[in-house]
């Protein structure tokens, strides 16, 4: 089935990432110490880990079903992309929100001087902000959502963006957008939040190599 092409690699690498993440969290009891609103840090961590998997599987199914079978368009008509985008937004925004809540729940478990946490936060925040500015000004949020999967014939004719942060890399979203996920962990000095940020940042590359990149070769005919 075309929807699940290359996804055996997705499952294999995801399993390895999850094993490594949970093994690390088991090495130090302080990592998952604390609670927020009566909910344990372990629960917040599991929610923050689950959301990237749910989000990226949602995108996989929506993108591939539309690209190969026009599934969403047949189901929802002209509203297919809007409905997909709404789901994407809810799941996508849940990811940083859950990392923030995890960081609050497990705050002050990383023993570094406050000045270093502020400096590291700024180092990661600045390129992330520039990335989202570049998306808004040059790339367009609809294209970032994956509208080219819904209208491949139209977007096949559009050139790749080479302005803003995209002047330096075509993979700005993957390289710099996910820097934002690191900021709560640095600011609140949370080992748990930083470990989930690392997982999320690595896992998005699984999406790129085994979902988006193969799809781009179809949409843009080998580009």
Secondary structure, 3 states (H helix, E strand, C coil): CHHHCCHHHHHHHHHHHHHHHHHHHHCCCCCCCCEECCEEHHHHHHHHHHHHHHHHHHHHHHHHHHHHHCHHHHHHHHHHHHHHHHHHHHHHHHHHHHHHHHHHHCCCCCCCCHHHHHHHHHHHHHHHHHHHHHHHHHHCHHHHHCHHHCCHHHHCCCCCCCCHHHHCCCCHHHHCHHHHHHHHHHHCCCHHHHHHHHHHHHHHHHHHHHHHHHHHHHHCCCC
